[in-house]
Amino acid sequence: MIPSERKFYIFRFCRWWCWLFMKLYNRYEPIGADVIPAEGACIVVANHVSFMDPPALGCGPMHRAMRFMARSTLYKEGFADWLFTNLATIPLSRDKGDLTAMRKALLVLKEGGCLGLFPEGTRTPDGTLQPAKSGIGFLIAKAGVPVIPAYIDGTFAALSRQSRFIKPVKIRVKYGRPITPAEIAALGQGRDCYEKAAKLVTEKIAALRDELRK
């Protein structure tokens, strides 16, 4: 069972400690997180290069609890299963199209939740932005809610796949203007729409990357 928005005690506790750690150790800097609405359904999409990406993305909007999808292999018996369950994550199987996870994600949005997604599906090996999976486009098109793009900078240098320890590298997250449901609807319907929606979010994330690098 996924905790309600008001009962995210474990999430908020963990988020506070993650924010404090990143602020002191990585000079964490969220930019424009106020674009995320304080209430109502929305999706936040970002690039994915490190295990630090979920806390970096979720610590930006301190006014809002953010739920994530997490690969099902992380849900091991004992503490890990308890933690991921109480963080209100949604288990996702990457072996095949996981319709159950998609339904749960849509239910979260139907209930007015905020869902954090990484369109690339997994951490990129070299830190570069990869094309979004079409399944993300399907979810976005079906949800019909605002989609906020974000770009996470610094987490790859801080903790890449090859790293064993977190390095004191500055981490920044830039949140962009929401993509409205009308903009998504204008892309059409069916599989073509899903692919266009996936491409659109990749372009928006890339644009934020370029803005940060100026």
C-alpha positions in Angstrom: 0.0 0.0 0.0 1.3 3.4 -0.9 1.2 6.0 1.9 -1.0 9.0 1.5 0.6 12.4 0.8 0.1 13.5 4.4 1.7 10.4 5.9 5.1 10.5 4.1 6.9 10.6 7.4 9.7 8.3 6.4 10.1 10.1 3.0 10.2 13.5 4.6 12.7 12.3 7.3 15.0 10.7 4.7 14.7 13.7 2.4 15.7 16.1 5.1 18.9 14.2 5.9 19.7 13.8 2.1 19.2 17.5 1.6 21.5 18.3 4.6 24.2 15.9 3.4 24.2 17.2 -0.2 24.0 20.8 1.0 27.1 20.4 3.2 29.1 17.9 1.1 28.0 18.6 -2.5 27.0 22.3 -2.2 23.6 21.2 -3.5 21.7 23.9 -5.4 18.1 23.4 -6.7 17.1 26.0 -9.3 13.5 26.8 -10.0 11.9 24.1 -7.9 8.9 26.4 -7.2 7.5 25.6 -10.7 6.4 22.3 -9.1 2.8 22.9 -7.8 2.2 22.5 -4.1 -0.7 20.2 -4.8 -2.4 18.4 -7.7 -1.1 15.7 -10.0 2.2 16.3 -11.9 5.2 14.4 -13.3 8.8 15.5 -12.9 11.2 14.0 -15.5 15.0 14.2 -15.4 18.2 12.6 -16.7 19.6 9.6 -14.9 23.3 9.0 -14.4 23.7 8.1 -10.7 22.1 6.6 -7.6 22.1 10.2 -6.3 19.6 11.3 -8.8 16.4 10.5 -6.9 17.4 12.3 -3.8 18.8 15.2 -5.8 15.6 15.5 -7.8 13.3 15.0 -4.8 15.1 17.4 -2.4 14.4 20.4 -4.7 10.7 20.8 -4.0 10.7 20.7 -0.2 7.1 21.7 -0.4 6.1 18.5 -2.1 6.5 14.7 -1.6 7.7 13.0 -4.8 7.2 9.3 -5.6 9.5 7.3 -7.8 9.6 4.1 -9.7 12.4 1.8 -8.7 13.5 -1.4 -10.3 12.0 -4.5 -8.6 15.4 -6.1 -7.9 16.0 -3.4 -5.2 13.1 -4.7 -3.1 15.0 -7.3 -1.1 13.7 -8.9 2.1 14.2 -7.0 5.3 15.3 -3.4 5.6 15.5 -2.6 1.8 11.9 -3.8 1.2 10.7 -1.8 4.3 12.5 1.3 3.2 11.4 1.4 -0.5 7.8 0.6 0.5 7.7 3.4 3.1 9.4 5.8 0.6 6.3 5.1 -1.5 8.3 3.9 -4.5 6.6 1.8 -7.2 8.4 -1.5 -8.1 9.2 -1.7 -11.8 10.3 -4.8 -13.8 12.7 -3.8 -16.5 12.6 -7.3 -18.2 9.4 -6.5 -20.0 6.7 -3.9 -20.3 5.4 -3.7 -16.7 1.7 -2.8 -17.0 1.1 -3.3 -13.3 3.7 -0.6 -12.5 2.1 1.7 -15.1 -1.3 1.3 -13.6 0.1 2.0 -10.1 1.8 5.1 -11.5 -1.4 6.3 -13.1 -3.3 5.7 -9.8 -0.8 7.9 -7.9 -1.5 10.7 -10.4 -5.2 10.1 -10.3 -5.0 10.6 -6.5 -3.2 13.9 -7.1 0.4 12.8 -6.4 3.7 14.0 -7.7 5.6 11.3 -9.7 9.3 11.5 -10.4 10.5 9.7 -13.5 13.8 9.0 -15.3 12.8 8.7 -19.0 16.1 6.9 -20.0 15.0 4.0 -17.9 18.4 3.3 -16.2 21.6 5.1 -15.4 23.6 6.0 -18.4 27.2 4.6 -18.4 29.0 7.7 -19.5 26.9 10.6 -18.2 25.4 11.6 -21.5 21.7 12.1 -22.0 20.1 9.1 -23.8 16.7 8.9 -25.7 13.6 8.4 -23.5 11.9 5.1 -23.5 8.6 5.0 -25.4 6.9 3.6 -22.3 7.4 7.0 -20.6 5.6 8.7 -23.5 2.7 6.3 -23.0 2.5 7.1 -19.3 2.7 10.9 -20.0 0.1 10.7 -22.7 -2.3 8.7 -20.6 -1.9 10.7 -17.4 -2.9 14.1 -18.9 -1.1 16.1 -16.2 1.6 18.8 -16.2 5.1 17.4 -16.9 8.0 19.3 -15.4 11.4 18.7 -17.0 14.6 18.9 -14.9 18.3 18.5 -15.5 20.6 17.1 -12.8 24.2 18.2 -13.0 27.1 16.9 -10.9 25.8 13.5 -9.7 27.8 11.6 -12.4 31.0 13.1 -11.1 29.9 12.6 -7.5 28.9 9.0 -7.8 29.1 7.3 -11.2 28.6 3.6 -11.8 32.3 3.0 -11.4 32.5 5.0 -8.1 32.7 3.4 -4.7 32.4 6.6 -2.7 30.6 9.9 -3.0 32.9 12.7 -4.1 32.4 16.3 -2.9 31.3 17.6 -6.3 28.8 20.4 -6.6 25.3 19.1 -7.5 22.8 21.4 -9.2 19.2 20.6 -10.4 17.4 23.0 -12.8 13.7 22.6 -13.1 12.0 24.0 -16.2 8.6 25.3 -17.4 5.9 22.7 -17.2 4.8 21.0 -20.3 1.0 21.3 -20.3 -1.5 18.5 -21.0 -2.7 20.5 -24.0 0.9 20.4 -25.5 1.0 16.6 -25.0 -2.5 16.2 -26.5 -1.5 18.2 -29.5 1.1 15.5 -30.4 -1.8 13.2 -31.6 -2.8 9.8 -30.4 -1.6 6.2 -30.3 2.0 5.0 -30.6 3.1 8.0 -32.7 2.0 10.3 -29.8 3.9 8.2 -27.3 7.1 8.4 -29.3 6.7 12.1 -29.8 6.0 12.7 -26.1 9.2 10.7 -25.2 11.2 12.8 -27.7 9.7 16.0 -26.4 10.7 15.4 -22.7 14.3 14.5 -23.9 14.5 17.8 -25.8 13.3 19.7 -22.8 15.8 18.1 -20.5 18.6 18.7 -23.0 17.6 22.4 -23.2 17.9 22.7 -19.5 21.3 21.1 -19.7 22.5 23.6 -22.2 21.2 26.5 -20.1 23.2 25.3 -17.1 26.4 25.0 -19.2 26.2 28.6 -20.5 
